[in-house]
Amino acid sequence: MTAQMIDGNALSKQLRTEVATRAQALKAKGITPGLAVVLVGDNPASQVYVRNKVKACEDSGLHSVLEKYDATMTEADLLARVAALNEDPSIHGILVQLPLPAHIDAQKVIEAISPAKDVDGFHIASAGALMTGMPGFWPCTPYGCMKMLESIGYDLKGKHAVVIGRSNIVGKPMALMLLQKDATVTVAHSRTQNLKALTLQADVVVAAVGKRNVLTADMVKPGAVVLDVGMNRNDEGKLCGDVDFEGVKQVASHITPVPGGVGPMTITMLLVNTLEAAERVAI
Ligand SMILES: Nc1nc(=O)c2c([nH]1)NC[C@@H]1CN(c3ccc(C(=O)N[C@@H](CCC(=O)O)C(=O)O)cc3)C=[N+]21
């Protein structure tokens, strides 16, 4: 038996249709949800991601503004742009694409974004809201993972979830979201001893390391659900995740592919957060 795929493109299509419908309803009230995407420098991967985000906005009837700046932009100038976007009533969400050039303190820039417009969910106020269960924006990648579990009707209550990776953007918020749904959560990382002993006990595994073959078939309990957050290139230059997909799909009950899995869901949840930011203004 091979695992069922959780198709991030198909689920995104469905959710983006709902976003478009709600955006239409807001427009009838005179509000068009607006996202500002700020890109500093010429990282080629960032150029592609940012273009995808802007296109996704257009397709769902959201207004988007792409601001591109030279890699030499000063931190002060970027902070001034963020301050201006905070005040701009046509903008409900602000995304500053990471990574930023090394001379800019990324955390300082993130903290300058108004939490009401922090659709990436990276501000410490957003992180605090997630931790305490208060209303606030959730980081898009782990939020997308939760939607994928929801799409297969998966009940996390009492289940053991192992998150591999402890980044502020994926691993840590992922663990909190799973915990909020009553899972028993283990966070593994580069210093974890005997990872396999942990993952073999897991009902759900989320791989979010950024390294190929972090999770192989021998590490997976039969019937487990595997979510692959990785974005790597294989020897042929093809996009691949952290999971040995071909092997693990023989053991898991459900698995997300790369590409076409968590990646498109990240963009979808950005649209959802932007829409919700605009809806909150409309109340
Ligand atoms: N402030 C900020 N917010 C982010 O959300 C953010 C960021 N910075 N910096 C970079 C990462 C990366 N990221 C991706 C989103 C979608 C895909 C995606 O749609 N991937 C497609 C494939 C795309 C391709 O073919 O290259 C897929 O998995 O099917 C990938 C990566 C968002 N990021």
The ligand as an ORCA input file, in Angstrom:
! r2SCAN-3c Opt
* xyz 1 1
  N       8.926     37.188      4.744
  C       8.953     35.987      4.151
  N       7.843     35.229      4.129
  C       7.837     33.998      3.529
  O       6.794     33.303      3.520
  C       9.027     33.553      2.885
  C      10.157     34.388      2.922
  N      10.095     35.581      3.572
  N      11.315     34.004      2.341
  C      11.418     32.782      1.566
  C      10.459     31.737      2.056
  C      10.193     30.632      1.074
  N       8.770     30.655      0.804
  C       8.134     29.858     -0.143
  C       6.807     29.994     -0.473
  C       6.215     29.218     -1.454
  C       6.947     28.286     -2.149
  C       6.293     27.508     -3.235
  O       5.209     27.812     -3.676
  N       6.955     26.452     -3.751
  C       6.469     25.670     -4.878
  C       7.554     25.515     -5.938
  C       8.165     26.774     -6.404
  C       9.329     26.505     -7.359
  O       9.103     25.777     -8.347
  O      10.433     27.006     -7.085
  C       6.084     24.272     -4.434
  O       6.561     23.822     -3.383
  O       5.323     23.628     -5.145
  C       8.262     28.118     -1.831
  C       8.842     28.888     -0.824
  C       8.215     31.691      1.486
  N       9.122     32.344      2.221
*
